[in-house]
């Protein structure tokens, strides 16, 4: 079997992972890559009419499908699917859940939209009925505007959180809630839905109908955590008021405490005792680009974080602040997601960055007033128009003990390598 793929601006870690699997990466969309005709073309949701490969597929009548449809038909049929959905935290929680099952001998299959470091790749078939999938609400393809997750048919469903995002395809939060309602409609009555109890948007979805077992986290609900350390690196886990164990682990931040509780609850649905799940998470390594330590020298640490939403930025900075105390945090942000570029999060972004002592905002497009408006709300912020300027500011101001946090959901034009070289020089 020969598998190839094409895209623009492919960058690590996903590009290197695909190459290590022997999958040929083709830069750009020259239709010649579709000659001779492949048996099947899987069309990503970034493709649209007018793309040369899309037009060639349609003109030549080639067999094609969306990625989620392919997954449903060829991988998930007759599997026990454990799906992790929500606005943020999906990659980390799905990685936790897959690792818990793996560490307890269940050999799950999985598909995760990142690189989980407890495994050798972001996907595998597995050797049991169980399959963990990161369930995204983004649309499936240019010919299928349903959310990807409606193809996955989960028996165990986690909804981490629900906020407005993806403003390029959703008009408002109600439009996203409707897609989550469609997701709940396909969970069987013998299935289980696991949600937090304090999220108003999730509660709105549940009010539209839930036909499955429901477990919830939060005060007075089935599952609770109690932080035994200010940075959330030590947690007491409770189920129906009874202590299940204490989790001492390497992760920090309230968002990861919430992710852990969801993963423990989901694993219990397929037979893993909470005490065993807690032991597994003590060996858990967060996926790449989730507050990943890239370099350390002279007490200065450089982190990479896949930031795309103010809530996640706020929680990550709060966890880091609790861990490092009064040490200076330098936050470097590329507002790269479509929603951020559209300025939808303008009211919340400045507030989410308050925990940083210095904020460097990347604004390559001078017409993007969203970034300038954010900087105007932060006394510690400055706007810079190219990567080398940012690196130079860091070089001129960094001192022992600084925590440098790079936040972007893209390649950020290679800034990580430049900052790493700066620290090592």
ZASE-162547 format. One line per 5 residues: for each residue y, z, x of C-alpha. Coordinates in nm, 4 decimals. Layout:
<pts>
Y:Z:X  ...
</pts>
This chain:
<pts>
0.0000:0.0000:0.0000  0.3467:-0.0874:0.1271  0.6496:0.1064:0.0050  1.0083:0.0121:0.0837  1.3435:0.1348:-0.0414
1.7052:0.0306:-0.0220  2.0361:0.2137:-0.0494  2.3826:0.2328:0.0991  2.4848:0.4972:0.3518  2.1461:0.6647:0.3882
2.1806:0.9899:0.5845  1.9611:1.2805:0.7038  1.7672:1.4817:0.6135  1.6265:1.2482:0.3464  1.6483:0.9323:0.5586
1.4534:1.0863:0.8456  1.1942:1.2287:0.6067  1.1300:0.8877:0.4479  1.1014:0.7220:0.7880  0.8519:0.9866:0.9022
0.6360:0.8930:0.6005  0.6320:0.5287:0.7018  0.8643:0.4168:0.4215  1.0845:0.1317:0.5354  1.4533:0.1831:0.4577
1.6584:-0.1304:0.3996  2.0357:-0.1043:0.4226  2.2065:-0.2799:0.1324  2.0881:-0.4877:-0.1610  1.9983:-0.8332:-0.0357
1.7485:-0.9756:-0.2917  1.5399:-1.1191:-0.0076  1.3758:-0.7761:0.0202  1.2106:-0.8533:-0.3171  1.0275:-1.1541:-0.1724
0.7355:-1.1792:-0.2100  0.7534:-1.0165:-0.5530  0.6521:-0.6472:-0.5454  0.4007:-0.5094:-0.7936  0.6657:-0.2749:-0.9332
1.0364:-0.2127:-0.8773  1.1517:0.1455:-0.9380  1.5219:0.1313:-1.0218  1.7352:0.4302:-0.9234  2.0061:0.5587:-1.1539
2.2798:0.4620:-0.9087  2.2027:0.0949:-0.9741  2.3998:-0.0986:-1.2360  2.4425:-0.4504:-1.3668  2.6010:-0.6699:-1.1047
2.3945:-0.5229:-0.8216  2.2272:-0.8200:-0.6473  1.8801:-0.6639:-0.6576  1.9155:-0.5652:-1.0230  2.0222:-0.9177:-1.1190
1.7318:-1.0667:-0.9210  1.4788:-0.8365:-1.0905  1.6067:-0.9352:-1.4356  1.6397:-1.3074:-1.3591  1.2883:-1.3311:-1.2135
1.1268:-1.1138:-1.4792  0.9880:-0.8657:-1.2266  0.8139:-0.5538:-1.3542  1.0467:-0.2546:-1.3309  1.0921:0.1013:-1.4546
1.3097:0.4060:-1.3899  1.2094:0.6760:-1.1433  1.1489:0.9400:-1.4137  0.9422:0.6940:-1.6183  0.7279:0.6145:-1.3138
0.6793:0.9854:-1.2492  0.5727:1.0477:-1.6094  0.3256:0.7586:-1.6238  0.1662:0.7816:-1.2804  0.1954:1.1454:-1.1689
0.2635:1.3918:-1.4504  0.0134:1.2722:-1.7089  -0.2321:1.5537:-1.7865  -0.0610:1.7917:-1.5407  0.0774:2.1389:-1.6147
0.4424:2.0652:-1.5389  0.6721:2.3486:-1.4323  1.0261:2.2085:-1.4600  1.3391:2.3704:-1.3173  1.6609:2.2607:-1.4887
2.0246:2.3725:-1.4854  2.3624:2.2826:-1.3412  2.2950:2.4306:-0.9991  2.0191:2.6136:-0.8125  1.7490:2.3642:-0.9151
1.6438:2.2656:-0.5631  1.6255:2.6233:-0.4362  1.4451:2.7592:-0.7430  1.1952:2.4720:-0.7534  1.1276:2.5279:-0.3820
1.0726:2.8992:-0.4442  0.8355:2.8288:-0.7321  0.6344:2.5690:-0.5416  0.6062:2.8055:-0.2452  0.4913:3.0988:-0.4608
0.2121:2.8851:-0.6048  0.1212:2.7478:-0.2616  0.1171:3.0901:-0.0972  -0.1177:3.2138:-0.3688  -0.3717:2.9379:-0.3140
-0.2808:2.7159:-0.6103  -0.2045:2.3977:-0.4110  0.0592:2.2597:-0.6490  0.2061:1.9143:-0.6496  0.5835:1.9047:-0.6437
0.8921:1.6834:-0.6388  1.2086:1.8477:-0.5123  1.5494:1.6869:-0.4589  1.5903:1.8273:-0.1106  1.3820:1.9237:0.1915
1.1931:2.2519:0.1297  1.1300:2.4164:0.4653  0.8061:2.5913:0.3668  0.6519:2.2446:0.3275  0.6388:1.9282:0.5349
0.8150:1.7058:0.2807  1.0002:1.6991:-0.0489  0.7059:1.5671:-0.2560  0.3275:1.5718:-0.2709  0.0530:1.5140:-0.5259
-0.1163:1.8518:-0.4834  -0.4785:1.9466:-0.5470  -0.4484:2.1375:-0.8750  -0.3217:2.0705:-1.2286  0.0111:2.2381:-1.1492
0.3163:2.0282:-1.0671  0.6656:2.1661:-0.9958  0.9551:1.9294:-1.0577  1.3289:1.9618:-1.0143  1.4498:1.8510:-1.3572
1.7897:1.6837:-1.3434  2.0148:1.6210:-1.6452  2.1649:1.3053:-1.4949  2.0733:0.9812:-1.6713  1.7542:0.7926:-1.5845
1.8721:0.4348:-1.5211  2.1239:0.1734:-1.6316  1.8792:0.0772:-1.9087  1.7856:0.4360:-2.0069  2.0781:0.6752:-2.0561
1.8591:0.9726:-2.1458  1.8515:1.2619:-1.9020  1.5761:1.2351:-1.6440  1.4137:1.5572:-1.7547  1.3138:1.4302:-2.1004
1.0419:1.2257:-1.9265  0.8781:1.5262:-1.7600  0.7086:1.6996:-2.0577  0.7141:2.0524:-1.9123  0.4832:2.3309:-2.0230
0.6844:2.5859:-1.8238  1.0610:2.5303:-1.8372  1.3257:2.7164:-1.6395  1.6921:2.6685:-1.7294  1.8882:2.8387:-1.4527
2.2399:2.7988:-1.5918  2.4447:2.5453:-1.7845  2.8040:2.4416:-1.7157  3.0042:2.1230:-1.7438  2.9260:1.8721:-1.4689
2.8629:1.4981:-1.4233  3.1928:1.4050:-1.5853  3.1232:1.0425:-1.4934  2.8531:1.0204:-1.7643  2.9140:1.3172:-1.9978
3.2310:1.3520:-2.2056  3.2045:1.7273:-2.2494  2.9715:2.0265:-2.2321  2.8443:1.9598:-2.5844  2.7047:1.6240:-2.4674
2.5058:1.8007:-2.1962  2.3868:2.0671:-2.4392  2.2502:1.7899:-2.6600  2.0332:1.6614:-2.3739  1.9007:2.0130:-2.3108
1.8251:2.0394:-2.6831  1.6169:1.7223:-2.6510  1.4362:1.8850:-2.3579  1.3504:2.1975:-2.5592  1.2117:1.9788:-2.8365
0.9291:1.8533:-2.6107  0.8110:2.1899:-2.4735  0.4870:2.2753:-2.6609  0.4602:2.5839:-2.8792  0.2157:2.7293:-2.6248
0.4644:2.6582:-2.3481  0.7264:2.8970:-2.2148  1.1036:2.8678:-2.1741  1.2761:3.0984:-1.9248  1.6547:3.1404:-1.9348
1.9300:3.3890:-1.8516  2.0628:3.5767:-2.1537  2.4310:3.5758:-2.0550  2.5020:3.2007:-2.0511  2.6840:3.0947:-2.3682
2.6010:2.7243:-2.3280  2.2285:2.7986:-2.2950  2.2482:3.0239:-2.5988  2.4103:2.7393:-2.7893  2.1156:2.5161:-2.6970
1.8660:2.7824:-2.8037  2.0470:2.8198:-3.1354  1.9742:2.4527:-3.2053  1.6021:2.5318:-3.1891  1.3369:2.6719:-2.9589
0.9743:2.6217:-3.0598  0.8111:2.7851:-2.7547  0.7648:3.1307:-2.6072  1.0987:3.2569:-2.4748  1.1512:3.4949:-2.1832
1.4998:3.5900:-2.0714  1.6617:3.7588:-1.7743  1.9451:4.0072:-1.7881  2.0308:4.3508:-1.9189  1.7898:4.4582:-2.1913
1.5797:4.1430:-2.1627  1.2311:4.0789:-2.0219  1.3344:4.0412:-1.6573  1.5961:4.2197:-1.4487  1.6882:4.2532:-1.0845
1.8779:4.5399:-0.9250  2.0586:4.4737:-0.5974  1.9726:4.7322:-0.3319  2.2027:4.5655:-0.0756  2.5559:4.4344:-0.1240
2.4617:4.0864:0.0000  2.1560:4.0703:-0.2346  1.9105:4.0617:0.0564  1.7132:4.3468:-0.1032  1.6267:4.3401:-0.4742
1.4250:4.5562:-0.7119  1.2415:4.3380:-0.9666  1.1636:4.4702:-1.3158  0.9623:4.3276:-1.6064  1.0087:4.4904:-1.9474
1.1588:4.7911:-1.7714  0.8660:4.8419:-1.5296  0.9233:4.7959:-1.1564  0.7178:4.5076:-1.0130  0.8194:4.5476:-0.6498
1.1057:4.5286:-0.4024  1.2010:4.1958:-0.2473  1.3323:4.2122:0.1097  1.4137:3.8591:0.2215  1.6401:3.6400:0.4337
1.8490:3.4932:0.1512  2.1839:3.6270:0.0333  2.4065:3.5876:-0.2718  2.3791:3.6709:-0.6406  2.2843:3.3121:-0.7220
1.9714:3.3454:-0.5089  1.8818:3.6755:-0.6758  1.8959:3.4923:-1.0090  1.6961:3.2000:-0.8682  1.4272:3.4373:-0.7416
1.3858:3.6055:-1.0795  1.3430:3.2680:-1.2492  1.0790:3.1586:-0.9970  0.8857:3.4855:-1.0284  0.8894:3.4593:-1.4091
0.7753:3.0953:-1.4063  0.4927:3.1679:-1.1612  0.3696:3.4466:-1.3878  0.3217:3.1906:-1.6663  0.0511:3.0204:-1.4583
-0.1160:3.3431:-1.3508  0.0646:3.4727:-1.0404  0.1287:3.8469:-1.0603  0.4960:3.9352:-0.9990  0.4003:4.1630:-0.7072
0.2276:3.8675:-0.5365  0.5231:3.6380:-0.6078  0.7573:3.8943:-0.4497  0.5404:3.9041:-0.1364  0.5506:3.5239:-0.1205
0.9294:3.5122:-0.1445  0.9586:3.7440:0.1540  0.8233:3.4468:0.3536  1.0408:3.1898:0.1758  1.2721:2.9642:0.3737
1.5606:2.8106:0.1773  1.5753:2.4297:0.1613  1.7781:2.2456:0.4181  2.1506:2.2407:0.3480  2.1443:2.5645:0.1479
2.3537:2.7936:0.3668  2.1549:2.6512:0.6571  2.2437:2.7913:0.9991  2.3041:2.4880:1.2222  2.4296:2.6523:1.5397
2.5348:2.9871:1.6823  2.7214:3.0702:1.9992  2.9444:3.3535:2.1130  2.9088:3.5232:1.7780  3.0345:3.2088:1.6022
2.7969:3.0708:1.3369  2.8027:2.7235:1.1814  2.6506:2.6807:0.8329  2.5838:2.3771:0.6142  2.5809:2.4187:0.2358
2.5172:2.1602:-0.0360  2.8227:2.2539:-0.2427  2.9042:2.0543:-0.5552  3.0287:2.3023:-0.8178  3.2831:2.5888:-0.8097
3.0323:2.8443:-0.9420  2.7926:2.7741:-0.6539  3.0778:2.7760:-0.3997  3.2024:3.1110:-0.5298  2.8606:3.2750:-0.5161
2.7785:3.1394:-0.1696  3.1075:3.2645:-0.0253  3.0676:3.6022:-0.1965  2.7202:3.6455:-0.0472  2.8389:3.5452:0.2983
3.1367:3.7811:0.2720  2.9103:4.0716:0.1779  2.6909:3.9935:0.4785  2.9613:3.9506:0.7456  3.2189:4.2037:0.6259
3.5656:4.1463:0.7715  3.4670:3.8599:1.0034  3.6699:3.5459:0.9471  3.5210:3.2761:0.7245  3.6405:2.9183:0.7737
3.5451:2.7059:0.4726  3.5497:2.3266:0.5149  3.5098:2.1377:0.1877  3.4498:1.7754:0.0995  3.4958:1.7370:-0.2776
3.2509:1.4498:-0.2922  3.0729:1.4708:-0.6280  3.1926:1.2362:-0.9013  3.3009:1.5321:-1.1131  3.5055:1.6843:-0.8313
3.6688:1.3506:-0.7486  3.7781:1.3232:-1.1104  3.9533:1.6603:-1.0863  3.7505:1.8185:-1.3645  3.7013:2.1432:-1.1700
4.0640:2.1678:-1.0592  4.1297:2.4923:-1.2477  3.8300:2.6704:-1.0919  3.7997:2.5308:-0.7400  4.0875:2.7221:-0.5813
3.9629:3.0492:-0.7267  3.6110:2.9816:-0.5978  3.7442:2.9533:-0.2403  3.9409:3.2799:-0.2371  3.6797:3.4650:-0.0284
3.7443:3.2356:0.2702  4.0088:3.3335:0.5249  4.0818:2.9714:0.6125  4.0182:2.6672:0.3908  4.0203:2.3114:0.5287
4.0161:2.0518:0.2512  3.9184:1.6943:0.3329  4.1322:1.4333:0.1560  4.0690:1.0819:0.2908  4.2428:0.9250:-0.0088
4.6143:1.0215:-0.0203  4.6268:0.9310:-0.3896  4.3855:1.2113:-0.4792  4.6287:1.4788:-0.5941  4.3389:1.6985:-0.7027
4.2868:1.8174:-0.3459  4.6573:1.8697:-0.2832  4.6883:2.0678:-0.6068  4.3967:2.2884:-0.5029  4.5531:2.3551:-0.1631
4.8838:2.4466:-0.3286  4.7071:2.7366:-0.5014  4.5677:2.8783:-0.1750  4.7951:3.0259:0.0915  4.5130:2.9912:0.3470
4.4421:2.6235:0.2756  4.5463:2.3011:0.4424  4.4693:1.9380:0.3640  4.3430:1.7035:0.6362  4.2835:1.3305:0.6088
4.0162:1.2662:0.8722  3.7177:1.4370:1.0282  3.8536:1.4526:1.3820  4.1601:1.6402:1.2579  3.9363:1.9002:1.0965
3.7300:1.9430:1.4119  4.0474:1.9793:1.6181  4.1852:2.2505:1.3880  3.8573:2.4410:1.4213  3.8604:2.3971:1.8007
4.2170:2.5310:1.8235  4.1663:2.8345:1.5996  3.8050:2.9545:1.6203  3.7226:3.2801:1.7918  3.4242:3.5111:1.8401
3.2661:3.6235:1.5149  3.3944:3.3341:1.3031  3.1685:3.2022:1.0269  3.2220:2.8276:0.9804  3.0913:2.7020:0.6459
3.0773:2.3255:0.5840  3.0395:2.2422:0.2151  2.9529:1.8940:0.0885  2.6798:1.7237:-0.1130  2.6939:1.4216:0.1186
2.6906:1.3327:0.4862  3.0576:1.4327:0.5339  3.1002:1.1505:0.7867  2.9010:1.3274:1.0552  3.1191:1.6376:1.0789
2.8172:1.8670:1.1137  2.7118:1.7058:1.4421  3.0686:1.7137:1.5750  3.1124:2.0814:1.4977  2.7719:2.1618:1.6407
2.8654:1.9808:1.9623  3.1940:2.1742:1.9692  3.0107:2.5059:1.9563  2.7611:2.4014:2.2208  3.0188:2.2572:2.4627
</pts>
